[in-house]
Amino acid sequence: MERKQSTKYLFIIISFLLWFPHFIYVPILSPYMESIGGQYSFIGIVLSSYGLLQLLCRLPIGIISDLVKYRKPFIIFGMFSSFLSCLIYLLTENLWMIFLARSLAGLSASSWVVFTVLFPTFYDDKHVHKAMGTISFIVVLAQLLGMSFSGYLVDEWGWRAPFIIGSIFSLVGMILSFFITEYKNAITMEAFSLKDAIAIIKEPSLLKVSVLSILAHSMIFSTVFGFTSNYALSIGFSTSEITWNVIVFMIPHAIATLFMGRILIPRIGEWRALQLAFLYAAPTTFIIPFIESKGIFLVVQGVKGFFLGIIFPLLLGLAIEKIAKEKRATAMGAYQAIYAIGICLGPLCTGIVNSLFSMKVGFYFVGCLGLIATYLVWQWSPSKRMVYSKEFISSRTESKS
């Protein structure tokens, strides 16, 4: 038991080391590409490549992991891809090589499928949401610390500094990943076929959660991890001050991941929490083009961070909550592959809108995605279906009488 706990903590450290290198350069990536001649449309393509590789790779990784019933090699591969990505950023300013580096980052992020199905095995089945809240907190912590230092590093040591740090952390994570102990009883050894995989992918509840995640990831990768930094610079922020934008977004974001599983869900339920989170996240995107004050901008980012922080771990838990352990990597692979559409198309479409019209119109576009998600949650909510069912039964009873 003690050894299992130590493996759990090692796993948490490696999870941190997977994501920290990805986000230490995210706030400056778009302005960096702009500074070396990248146009908004091309920047959108580069940003979308991160999601494209996840779209293509996450489901196959999940299926293969379930077929071989082994997770560790995929974790090692993910850390290696992260290291290679940061190394390419460091060695070249060629825009197409940067496209390759961002694609490799997407390949690395695809390994998160196995991270998110292995980590819940350290918890009882009834604590899936708690496990997802914890692992989501680690991700957000990595995002917060990475993105907080980004602007400072650039101001002090230049554009390449974040890529140097990212390379070092990725290398350490790759070395540590060789020491993970994977317990065989974490995955039952029942037969698993491609037919089973197809059945899981067609599961209606999984598809609904995945569609909502497409919209949520489109929102965050088009704004906070995309063009928000460009807008912040346009209203007077310096590259070092972008750090404050990151801090005020990520701290509420981190708090929300813990608040969601421990307080919010037990009180109002999963789908009600989703609806409220999307409903309040949308206006924080709509109003960005009207903001010219740094202070108000930071407040809005904080509110946005909190509500998006509720959405992601909640959807993550819903994706595998009702799936058998031996099939969870496939379910998670399908879920993460589908929501990668949002990581891919969100910034791509927003970049095109920005180029054709203006950055302000791009924020309006992203805000509309939040409203669409709010409506879909309302339509798909189990409580709504229950109410309709009761009304239908009542009407049938009255008609018979």
DRENROBA-631685 format. One line per 3 residues: number of its first residue (from 0); their letters; for each residue x, z, y of N, C-alpha, C. Coordinates in steps of 0.001 Angstrom, whole numbers, plus 500000, padded with zeros to 6 digits. Each point is the difference from the previous one (the first is absolute). Layout:
DRENROBA-631685
NUM) A) X:Z:Y:X:Z:Y:X:Z:Y; ...
This chain:
DRENROBA-631685
0) MER) 500834:500000:498786:499166:500000:501214:500868:500000:501263; 501086:500840:499948:500895:500079:501148:500708:498672:500232; 500382:499342:498901:500658:498699:500104:499056:498962:500576
3) KQS) 498729:500091:499611:499013:499062:500529:499835:500191:501505; 500032:501247:500451:499889:500275:501433:501205:499449:500756; 501198:500147:499412:501194:499470:500672:499948:498481:500084
6) TKY) 499462:499361:498946:499827:498542:500027:499005:499601:501087; 498972:500813:500149:498991:499758:501028:500641:500002:501386; 500850:500982:500274:500634:500093:501313:501012:498880:500214
9) LFI) 500711:499618:498932:500905:498854:500087:499217:498732:500315; 498852:499873:499367:499129:498847:500207:499526:499937:501454; 499679:501154:500565:499567:500068:501401:501125:499523:500924
12) IIS) 501234:500435:499710:501152:499588:500812:500195:498486:499929; 499908:499453:498792:500176:498548:499825:498884:499241:500707; 498788:500529:499945:498877:499375:500713:500290:499937:501494
15) FLL) 500553:501090:500528:500380:500030:501417:501063:498944:500296; 500985:499906:499089:501106:499062:500207:499577:498541:499815; 498878:499768:499327:499470:498630:499917:499468:499551:501345
18) WFP) 499249:500893:500668:499280:499600:501202:500775:500183:501291; 500884:500993:500062:500738:500242:501242:500754:498756:500493; 500750:499298:499125:500710:498797:500464:499071:498894:500480
21) HFI) 498794:499920:499433:499049:498961:500397:499512:500209:501425; 499885:501269:500408:499353:500289:501278:500964:500397:501110; 501281:500151:499677:500939:500358:501053:500201:498825:500967
24) YVP) 499657:498794:499545:500154:498844:500895:498668:499371:500409; 498878:500499:499467:498702:499372:500284:499670:499949:501497; 500182:501081:500778:499623:499919:501427:500805:498987:500792
27) ILS) 501229:499714:499537:500854:499095:500784:500097:498611:499391; 499397:499786:498821:500148:498709:499330:499391:498864:500802; 498778:500188:500467:499346:498947:500779:500725:499733:501324
30) PYM) 500317:501048:500806:500788:499744:501223:501385:499428:499705; 500606:500415:498881:501331:499479:499618:499922:498499:499748; 499008:499564:499238:499856:498569:499739:499708:499230:501276
33) ESI) 499207:500617:500882:499712:499352:501285:501282:499854:500821; 500891:501001:499917:501240:499978:500787:500985:498945:499518; 499887:499574:498731:500917:498979:499479:499320:498634:499880
36) GGQ) 498849:499860:500689:499380:498687:500111:498754:499763:499178; 499504:501005:499303:498794:499834:499192:498735:499910:500841; 499125:499030:499705:498714:499875:500673:498966:500881:499296
39) YSF) 498908:500317:500712:498978:500882:499425:499480:499479:498659; 499803:498693:499910:499476:499431:498763:500976:500193:498847; 501311:499805:500268:500999:500189:498945:500151:501478:499656
42) IGI) 499937:500856:501024:500059:501449:499750:498859:500408:499085; 498821:499426:500247:498852:500275:499138:500250:499572:498562; 500673:498856:499822:500328:499520:498648:500951:500966:499306
45) VLS) 501023:500451:500721:500968:500941:499422:499307:501303:499615; 499178:500524:500906:499297:501246:499713:499058:499836:498805; 499388:498825:499886:499052:499777:498908:500697:499815:498664
48) SYG) 501274:499581:500006:500720:499799:498743:500120:501296:499206; 500034:501101:500703:500046:501327:499368:498766:500207:499120; 498853:499582:500500:498765:500118:499230:499859:498926:498944
51) LLQ) 500520:498797:500286:499877:498897:499051:500683:500332:498678; 501206:500558:500062:500718:500352:498770:499260:501091:499234; 499376:500913:500717:499217:501043:499323:498760:499400:499352
54) LLC) 499405:499038:500670:498840:499310:499446:500355:499313:498688; 501180:499393:499955:500415:499245:498821:500546:500887:498880; 500588:501130:500352:500780:500767:499013:499351:501294:499512
57) RLP) 499136:500614:500776:499518:501318:499612:499157:499989:498728; 499125:499045:499864:499177:499945:498792:500841:499725:498748; 500900:499008:500018:500855:499806:498820:500823:501237:499650
60) IGI) 500512:500709:501012:500756:501220:499733:499117:501045:499324; 498773:500140:500493:499078:500958:499398:499663:499655:498566; 499706:498729:499736:499635:499567:498642:501176:500169:499038
63) ISD) 501182:499553:500425:501174:500099:499129:500339:501467:499728; 499872:500831:501029:500281:501425:499829:499060:500640:498986; 498732:499608:500027:499041:500524:499025:500283:499446:498598
66) LVK) 500415:498745:499932:500271:499391:498693:501206:500647:499317; 501075:500226:500769:501207:500597:499414:499954:501523:500025; 499029:500543:500746:499790:501443:500121:501269:500722:500450
69) YRK) 500599:499429:501040:501229:500569:500542:500040:499695:501493; 500336:501012:500815:499954:499843:501452:501393:499959:500654; 500966:500716:499424:501291:500224:500639:500741:498728:500407
72) PFI) 500069:498952:499163:500739:498790:500405:499457:499359:501276; 498698:500096:500203:499385:499403:501187:500375:500783:501259; 500176:501320:499837:500410:500839:501126:501436:499662:500406
75) IFG) 500875:499853:499016:501392:499626:500272:500058:498633:500687; 499218:499049:499487:499957:498656:500570:499509:500035:501452; 499011:500831:500273:499471:500116:501357:501038:500513:500974
78) MFS) 500781:500991:499567:501043:500539:500870:501114:498974:500238; 500330:499218:498962:501021:498963:500148:499550:498926:501004; 498738:499588:499913:499460:498993:500919:500030:500498:501437
81) SFL) 499713:501296:500183:500041:500601:501326:501414:499961:500571; 500975:500335:499169:501404:499975:500430:500432:498586:500393; 499636:499012:499184:500369:498618:500267:499361:499499:501294
84) SCL) 498748:500397:500237:499290:499608:501210:500724:500497:501254; 500322:501285:500027:500675:500578:501166:501385:499380:500208; 500670:499669:498903:501328:499404:500081:499947:498621:500663
87) IYL) 498976:499219:499683:499854:498663:500607:499724:500123:501492; 499106:500935:500390:499761:500246:501428:501314:500283:500720; 500838:500789:499335:501250:500454:500603:500998:498864:500190
90) LTE) 499996:499040:499101:501054:498996:499964:499686:498707:500756; 498755:499812:500459:499658:498720:500630:498961:500165:501104; 500022:499049:500953:498959:499916:501029:499187:498717:499846
93) NLW) 500212:499296:498899:499231:498792:499737:498541:500375:499699; 499078:499362:500713:498588:500378:499876:499456:499768:498597; 500456:498959:499332:499502:499739:498643:500574:500987:498996
96) MIF) 501212:500485:500245:500553:501051:499148:499265:501324:500233; 499568:500210:501236:499179:501186:500290:498670:499890:499274; 499473:498788:499938:498786:499757:499201:500246:500381:498535
99) LAR) 501157:499621:499455:500340:500356:498623:500134:501508:499835; 500634:500641:500973:500184:501451:499929:498654:500727:500005; 499092:499541:500845:498678:500644:500061:499218:499729:498714
102) SLA) 500201:498840:499406:499357:499694:498724:500512:500928:498902; 501308:500249:499990:500571:500919:499015:499486:501425:500213; 499755:500369:501258:499392:501298:500275:498607:500067:499383
105) GLS) 499277:498873:500052:498687:499931:499358:500098:500126:498494; 501037:499405:499421:500229:500116:498560:500289:501446:499623; 500794:500663:500818:500293:501413:499775:498730:500841:500087
108) ASS) 499192:499726:501016:498756:500748:500175:499032:499773:498838; 500132:498862:499310:499142:499715:498848:500210:501011:498878; 501195:500572:499926:500270:500998:498959:499219:501289:500217
111) WVV) 499383:500141:501167:499209:501205:500297:498841:500152:499021; 499617:498918:499365:498962:500054:498964:500349:501062:498958; 501214:499958:499488:500373:500936:498937:500246:501404:500541
114) FTV) 500448:500100:501258:500141:501319:500615:498653:500727:500020; 498964:499280:500427:498696:500638:500212:499230:500274:498717; 500424:499441:498873:499354:500363:498738:500828:501024:499228
117) LFP) 501301:500066:500282:500838:500992:499325:499850:501386:500634; 499896:500045:501319:499944:501295:500679:498784:500855:499608; 498789:499432:499870:498855:500839:499604:500142:500636:498619
120) TFY) 500919:499525:499163:500184:500605:498672:500593:501403:500110; 500487:500377:501175:500481:501358:500218:498860:500960:500347; 498782:499497:500093:498838:500801:500381:498919:499903:498926
123) DDK) 499060:500941:500033:498826:499920:499138:499136:498823:500448; 499203:499465:499077:499146:498852:500315:499048:500268:501161; 499546:501228:500121:499026:500318:501048:500636:500072:501392
126) HVH) 501328:499913:500055:500699:500105:501275:500619:498669:500429; 499367:498889:499626:500521:498677:500361:500096:499836:501511; 498941:500409:500727:500015:499849:501457:501083:500867:500632
129) KAM) 500233:501173:499433:501061:500874:500509:501360:499344:499807; 500208:499390:498812:501256:499299:499723:500191:498845:500964; 498937:499237:500226:500102:498854:500897:500209:500451:501444
132) GTI) 499388:501119:500368:500230:500545:501331:501447:500408:500190; 500584:500604:498952:501399:500435:500067:500949:498810:500087; 499816:499013:499127:500900:498846:500000:499817:499182:501279
135) SFI) 498776:499961:500526:499759:499308:501266:500685:500734:501146; 500026:501339:499914:500692:500791:501023:501492:499668:500008; 500587:499831:498809:501420:499651:499908:500252:498644:500655
138) VVL) 499108:499055:499739:500127:498669:500608:499931:500101:501523; 499015:500750:500478:499818:500135:501451:501190:500735:500621; 500519:501011:499281:501183:500713:500505:501181:499045:500123
141) AQL) 500193:499139:498998:501070:499002:500052:499776:499034:501161; 498746:499592:500196:499668:499118:501105:500287:500670:501340; 499578:501265:500122:500174:500744:501249:501472:500148:500355
144) LGM) 500802:500490:499054:501412:500231:500285:500746:498694:500225; 499682:498982:499167:500663:498723:500163:499704:499354:501335; 498722:499928:500335:499595:499320:501224:500352:500804:501247
147) SFS) 500114:501321:499865:500342:500841:501146:501431:499759:500471; 500900:499740:499062:501401:499795:500361:500309:498554:500377; 499079:499093:499728:500260:498576:500147:500452:499623:501409
150) GYL) 499179:500329:500993:500316:499635:501382:501273:500661:500492; 500193:501259:499624:501203:500734:500423:501257:499333:499442; 499964:499637:498725:501152:499364:499365:500365:498689:500693
153) VDE) 498975:499215:500351:500242:498722:500674:500618:500225:501384; 499459:500991:500734:500528:500286:501336:501455:500458:499957; 500355:500791:498996:501341:500575:499922:501016:499057:499362
156) WGW) 499598:499285:498929:500972:499237:499221:499627:498523:499777; 498885:499551:500575:499660:498590:499902:498986:499698:498903; 499587:498728:499941:498921:499578:499113:500321:500228:498519
159) RAP) 501271:499956:499610:500348:500066:498585:500010:501421:499431; 500022:501004:500860:500116:501395:499545:498924:500399:498985; 498708:499670:500235:498984:500377:499007:500244:499363:498632
162) FII) 500562:498803:499983:500247:499321:498724:501156:500653:499229; 500974:500541:500731:501097:500729:499344:499458:501258:499322; 499208:500773:500736:499419:501228:499441:499099:499666:498816
165) GSI) 499195:498944:500142:499097:499599:498919:500757:499635:498739; 501116:499306:500140:500808:499620:498834:500534:501222:499271; 500468:500991:500752:500565:501216:499399:498932:500776:499230
168) FSL) 498834:500185:500615:498925:500765:499352:499484:499276:498757; 499912:498691:500059:499537:499230:498839:500979:500128:498837; 501291:499959:500317:501018:500125:498957:499931:501364:499323
171) VGM) 499832:501049:500794:499872:501356:499442:498756:500092:499108; 498889:499431:500465:498769:500017:499205:500153:499254:498695; 500704:498881:500019:500213:499231:498778:500815:500810:498989
174) ILS) 501021:500690:500459:500824:500817:499103:499177:501140:499399; 499232:500692:500837:499192:501127:499518:498925:499557:499007; 499497:498779:500155:498903:499541:499135:500422:499882:498542
177) FFI) 501295:499906:499745:500488:499958:498613:499820:501344:499289; 499793:501073:500774:499903:501339:499428:498556:500470:499810; 499032:499129:500242:498592:500361:499768:499754:500151:498502
180) TEY) 499326:501069:499634:499578:500196:498613:498530:499631:499896; 499707:498995:499200:498607:499583:499822:499480:500553:498683; 498954:500823:500113:499452:500652:498808:499029:499066:499299
183) KNA) 500254:499746:498729:499219:499023:499244:498531:500383:499877; 499713:501308:500000:498594:500403:499865:499212:499776:501288; 500698:499516:501040:499293:499687:501255:499158:498752:499843
186) ITM) 500330:499171:498987:499241:498778:499740:499612:499991:498533; 498724:499958:499715:499571:499931:498613:500398:498658:499420; 500278:499981:498697:500566:498801:499382:498947:499109:499368
189) EAF) 498797:500002:500550:498948:499124:499493:500344:498545:500313; 499478:499111:499172:500254:498570:500205:499400:499550:501331; 500715:499120:500682:499547:499502:501295:500265:498502:500042
192) SLK) 498985:499226:500352:500121:498541:499987:499681:499422:501366; 500266:498707:500144:499664:499313:501247:498491:499960:500222; 499242:500000:498905:498545:500053:500117:499571:501293:500673
195) DAI) 500661:501108:499628:499724:501282:500653:500335:499915:501494; 501119:499341:500310:500427:499877:501392:498958:499248:500829; 499485:498906:499438:498995:499203:500716:498732:500822:500240
198) AII) 499613:500794:499008:498811:500847:500134:500188:501025:501116; 501200:500559:500093:500287:500982:501048:499943:499352:501371; 500610:498818:500113:500037:499301:501286:498592:499653:500490
201) KEP) 499078:499743:499065:498629:499622:500371:499112:501207:500291; 500529:501202:499844:499212:501211:500240:499472:500006:501436; 498650:500012:500195:499428:499889:501353:500481:501068:500973
204) SLL) 500096:501253:499539:500421:501068:500905:501433:499779:500479; 500855:499511:499120:501386:499721:500372:500072:498871:501020; 499191:498970:499809:499999:498868:500927:499512:500417:501387
207) KVS) 498991:500851:500048:499476:500455:501292:501050:500808:500760; 500636:500922:499297:501049:500811:500620:501147:499102:500476; 500316:498979:499225:501089:499079:500350:499679:499201:501260
210) VLS) 498760:499552:500133:499593:499255:501194:500126:500881:501249; 499564:501247:499889:500133:500925:501128:501470:500222:500351; 500839:500034:498972:501422:500202:500237:500644:498778:500654
213) ILA) 499499:498800:499690:500470:498791:500688:499811:500155:501508; 498806:500436:500380:499686:500140:501419:500836:501103:500646; 500174:501125:499287:500783:501115:500549:501464:499606:500181
216) HSM) 500564:499321:499010:501400:499585:500109:500185:498890:501037; 499003:499153:500166:500063:499010:501076:500096:500686:501356; 499241:501085:500148:499990:500719:501268:501360:500619:500306
219) IFS) 500575:500702:499034:501234:500732:500285:501217:499084:500080; 500042:498943:499175:501168:499117:500016:499950:498980:501130; 498830:499831:500613:499901:499122:501159:500260:500748:501303
222) TVF) 499914:501324:499948:500137:500802:501220:501238:500887:499945; 499865:501168:499394:501088:500985:500008:501273:499450:499356; 499854:499299:498875:501153:499429:499315:500207:498534:500390
225) GFT) 499340:499582:501054:500086:498613:500425:500226:499856:501497; 498901:499743:500747:500133:499591:501395:499792:501117:501023; 499702:501220:499548:499811:501088:500958:501276:500266:500793
228) SNY) 501151:499905:499347:501277:500231:500697:500200:498977:501112; 499635:498743:499738:500117:498968:501037:499133:500345:501204; 498769:500478:499733:499107:500351:501100:500531:501210:500764
231) ALS) 500539:500979:499255:500567:501187:500643:501132:499613:500945; 500858:499091:499582:501091:499545:500862:499464:499281:501239; 498874:499307:499832:499436:499232:501118:499393:500889:501087
234) IGF) 499653:501261:499659:499429:500900:501008:501017:501038:500477; 501281:499775:499686:501037:500824:500599:500794:500905:499078; 499672:500030:498698:500785:500814:499075:501379:499366:499814
237) STS) 501025:500840:499841:501319:499511:499615:500102:500042:498476; 501052:499397:499441:500135:500004:498534:500117:501424:499450; 500669:500888:500737:500118:501385:499531:498665:500735:500110
240) EIT) 499182:499639:500997:498704:500670:500179:498980:499580:498953; 500259:498906:499289:499116:499604:498904:499928:501115:498956; 501062:500804:499941:500023:501155:499092:498800:500903:500228
243) WNV) 499619:500208:501258:498854:500873:500298:498708:499392:499484; 499896:498698:500089:498831:499310:499450:499889:500266:498503; 501148:499955:499326:500040:500244:498557:499626:501434:499682
246) IVF) 500582:500957:500736:499771:501419:499719:498538:500368:500170; 499390:499561:501106:498608:500398:500242:499038:499312:499044; 500418:498888:499404:499178:499353:498977:500191:500675:498643
249) MIP) 501246:500234:499619:500303:500414:498636:499723:501470:499718; 500155:500884:500974:499725:501423:499739:498521:500213:499657; 499046:499512:500813:498588:500109:499581:499723:499252:498702
252) HAI) 500706:498893:499799:499851:499215:498773:500391:500844:498786; 501098:500739:500121:500464:500862:498908:499046:501164:499772; 499556:500615:501080:499064:501129:499889:498718:499564:499306
255) ATL) 499533:498797:500324:498741:499504:499433:500084:499818:498491; 501185:499641:499469:500127:499798:498551:499755:501297:499238; 500395:501118:500594:499762:501300:499362:498597:500510:500305
258) FMG) 499546:499783:501221:498668:500424:500427:498913:499320:499173; 500246:498741:499646:499013:499203:499271:499635:500631:498659; 501012:500289:499166:499723:500479:498651:499600:501447:499911
261) RIL) 500473:500810:500935:499784:501437:499913:498779:500490:500765; 499616:499296:501065:498915:500496:500864:498852:499000:500128; 500325:498758:500365:498957:499039:500350:499159:499568:498806
264) IPR) 500644:499569:498916:499277:499489:498839:499065:501039:499384; 500470:501249:499798:499090:500997:499424:498756:500260:500854; 500095:499741:501302:498878:500325:500895:499024:498845:500192
267) IGE) 500498:498787:500182:499068:498901:500310:500041:498862:498982; 500921:500034:499046:500050:498949:498984:500904:498843:500391; 500364:499209:498990:500985:498933:500185:499498:498871:500895
270) WRA) 498808:499483:499707:499519:498813:500711:499581:500311:501437; 499457:501179:500214:499659:500408:501357:501264:500146:500847; 501047:500559:499395:501276:500142:500700:500592:498630:500344
273) LQL) 499890:499056:499062:500486:498636:500246:499278:499358:501178; 498689:500134:500004:499204:499371:501054:500376:500549:501375; 500125:501312:500099:500357:500609:501282:501399:499585:500439
276) AFL) 500934:499943:499047:501379:499647:500340:500100:498569:500530; 499346:499057:499333:500013:498615:500485:499281:499880:501342; 498888:500715:500127:499188:499927:501218:500787:500451:501227
279) YAA) 500850:501015:499819:500779:500500:501137:501330:499271:500171; 500498:499367:498940:501266:499258:500105:499824:498691:500770; 498832:499369:499865:499765:498707:500653:500114:500057:501527
282) PTT) 499331:500955:500688:500089:500028:501467:501413:500246:500520; 500824:500726:499223:501372:500255:500455:500834:498726:500026; 499533:498972:499308:500665:498697:500054:499425:499151:501135
285) FII) 498687:500028:500149:499347:499221:501053:500511:500346:501399; 500258:501281:500248:500298:500411:501380:501474:499843:500378; 500866:499685:499053:501426:499882:500310:500278:499006:501133
288) PFI) 499370:498807:500022:500298:499050:501085:499602:500484:501394; 499160:501042:500066:499570:500515:501298:500919:501115:500505; 500950:500409:499180:500854:501146:500337:501262:499547:500721
291) ESK) 500272:500629:501144:501240:499731:500728:500816:501270:500205; 499406:501147:499684:500681:501286:500135:500684:500370:498690; 501243:500424:500089:500731:500408:498806:499339:501199:499319
294) GIF) 499552:500966:500792:499391:501206:499450:498739:499700:499210; 499116:499196:500593:498752:499646:499314:500302:499195:498745; 500976:499116:500094:500402:499195:498845:500407:500899:498834
297) LVV) 500771:501033:500273:500469:500908:498951:498842:500803:499397; 499064:500429:500836:498837:500735:499500:499177:499141:499044; 499761:498758:500389:499234:499074:499164:500711:499766:498667
300) QGV) 501325:499859:500043:500759:499813:498771:499879:501203:499065; 499956:501190:500580:499845:501211:499194:498664:500045:499284; 498938:499662:500716:498656:499984:499404:499941:498950:498894
303) KGF) 500556:498837:500271:500025:498921:499009:500757:500443:498749; 501124:500675:500200:500806:500459:498875:499256:500962:499103; 499228:500897:500594:499267:500985:499209:498957:499335:499111
306) FLG) 499209:499112:500555:498911:499403:499216:500507:499010:498954; 501069:499264:500312:500590:499146:498968:500652:500842:498903; 500474:501188:500365:500580:500907:499019:498991:500526:498997
309) IIF) 498748:500025:500365:498932:500382:499075:499697:498860:499032; 500019:498793:500521:499552:498835:499226:500901:499691:498809; 501304:499939:500205:500895:499474:498964:500074:500852:498731
312) PLL) 500249:501312:500083:500029:500775:498754:498639:500080:499324; 498942:499947:500799:498655:500039:499440:499738:498761:499155; 500329:498842:500514:499838:498757:499239:500918:499976:498778
315) LGL) 501200:500544:500150:500959:500039:498893:499449:500803:498826; 499406:501142:500303:499414:500825:498945:498782:499355:499365; 499146:499376:500814:498800:499348:499487:500345:498839:499067
318) AIE) 501168:499372:500235:500383:498829:499205:500216:500335:498529; 500493:501200:499690:500322:500331:498604:499242:501211:499472; 499128:500556:500827:499328:501248:499638:499278:499913:498657
321) KIA) 499359:498872:499723:499190:499870:498793:500653:499114:498930; 501292:499739:500170:500720:499132:499060:500808:500852:499028; 499979:499638:498713:500769:500717:498988:501494:499922:500317
324) KEK) 500749:501046:499635:501424:500081:500337:500787:498791:499523; 499725:499546:498781:500789:498911:499440:499719:498660:500668; 498995:499966:500885:499643:498756:500680:500171:500095:501515
327) RAT) 500529:501137:500473:500049:500229:501441:501002:499106:500723; 501107:499651:499359:500969:499129:500675:499396:498630:500264; 499194:499508:499051:499323:498719:500206:498990:500104:501134
330) AMG) 499212:501086:499993:499021:500204:501071:500697:500130:501351; 501084:500786:500034:500720:500182:501246:500694:498707:500414; 500500:499246:499016:500608:498713:500309:498998:499039:500614
333) AYQ) 498789:499966:499418:498947:499141:500541:499620:500442:501406; 499811:501305:500161:499626:500551:501303:501050:499670:501063; 501273:500280:499682:501053:499794:500979:500290:498517:500238
336) AIY) 499783:499169:498973:500170:498557:500192:498915:499457:500918; 498772:500468:499805:498891:499507:500826:500158:500455:501444; 500359:501292:500203:500115:500432:501392:501226:499404:500684
339) AIG) 500936:499478:499205:501142:499301:500595:499559:498748:500759; 498804:499502:499680:499429:498892:500781:499923:500401:501463; 499616:501263:500236:499917:500504:501370:501360:500119:500653
342) ICL) 500994:500466:499235:501358:500108:500530:500539:498624:500346; 499586:499001:499226:500466:498620:500204:499221:499292:501106; 498679:499902:499814:499187:499211:500925:499737:500710:501323
345) GPL) 499981:501333:499989:499736:500738:501234:500970:499640:501110; 501307:500283:499817:500950:499646:501063:500160:498499:500206; 499815:499210:498931:500099:498545:500154:498913:499487:500938
348) CTG) 498757:500381:499718:498882:499556:500844:500109:500565:501411; 500420:501270:500107:500142:500607:501318:501095:499300:500797; 501096:499625:499333:501071:499269:500677:499518:498651:500515
351) IVN) 499184:499318:499195:499444:498709:500418:499066:500172:501189; 499134:501030:499929:499075:500284:501113:500786:500320:501262; 501058:500809:499852:500835:500334:501158:500615:498755:500631
354) SLF) 500449:499064:499156:500638:498776:500504:498990:499067:500668; 498812:499889:499401:498991:499087:500532:499327:500544:501256; 499791:501305:500033:499263:500601:501123:500902:500986:500744
357) SMK) 499995:501233:499545:500870:501021:500590:500042:501193:499061; 500932:500906:500258:500120:501188:499165:498744:500872:500108; 499357:499987:501165:498785:500789:500176:498901:499532:499055
360) VGF) 499836:498696:499871:498991:499447:499104:500323:500386:498549; 501293:500080:499685:500410:500418:498666:499508:501401:499668; 500045:500907:500963:499499:501357:499775:498481:500015:499826
363) YFV) 499284:499135:500733:498551:499901:499808:499680:499546:498577; 500773:499024:499532:499826:499482:498642:500167:501105:498961; 501039:500806:500153:500256:501081:499043:498906:501073:500084
366) GCL) 499521:500286:501207:498922:500973:500152:498738:499584:499267; 499720:498707:499997:498824:499492:499281:500110:500249:498495; 501222:499967:499477:500200:500281:498575:499565:501425:499672
369) GLI) 500269:500926:500905:499572:501384:499793:498488:500137:499972; 499313:499255:500840:498531:500050:500010:499424:499391:498720; 500619:498930:499519:499552:499394:498740:500155:500994:498861
372) ATY) 501119:500713:499971:500236:501002:498953:498961:501119:500072; 499670:500437:501210:498988:501050:500175:498667:499569:499403; 499618:498767:500264:498730:499474:499468:500028:499931:498477
375) LVW) 501131:499537:499434:500095:499886:498541:499937:501365:499323; 500647:500993:500590:499925:501351:499432:498560:500482:499995; 499295:499740:501085:498587:500397:500082:499165:499297:498930
378) QWS) 500285:498727:499780:499255:499238:498997:500312:500452:498575; 501240:500335:499747:500436:500308:498631:499955:501487:499656; 499675:500827:500951:499991:501439:499763:499047:500370:498865
381) PSK) 500455:500763:498997:499113:500432:498897:498793:500785:500496; 500179:500797:501068:498881:500779:500521:498920:499098:500559; 500414:498851:500604:499032:499040:500524:499200:499384:498854
384) RMV) 500703:499662:498901:499312:499429:498851:499042:501003:499380; 500402:501280:500036:499152:501040:499442:498715:500138:500808; 500151:499940:501345:498821:500099:500861:499056:498837:499734
387) YSK) 500575:498767:499914:499171:498833:499735:499301:500123:498650; 500705:500548:499013:499418:500160:498669:498810:500953:500043; 500164:501108:500729:498899:500964:500114:498806:499398:500716
390) EFI) 500297:499215:501058:498901:499355:500733:499275:499002:499103; 500777:499278:499161:499399:499014:499109:499100:500695:498982; 500488:501098:499399:499205:500735:499019:498742:500546:500627
393) SSR) 500171:500530:501244:498836:500571:500692:498945:498918:500278; 500457:498827:500448:499054:498926:500295:499296:499513:498748; 500733:499941:498894:499401:499562:498735:498953:500999:499522
396) TES) 500318:501285:500192:499049:501051:499572:498725:499929:500821; 500168:499799:501316:498820:499929:500880:499155:498771:499672; 500675:498871:499678:499249:498777:499698:499178:500163:498713
399) KS) 500569:500741:499038:499293:500212:498750:498805:500931:500181; 500158:500971:500911:498891:500923:500220:498919:499356:500838
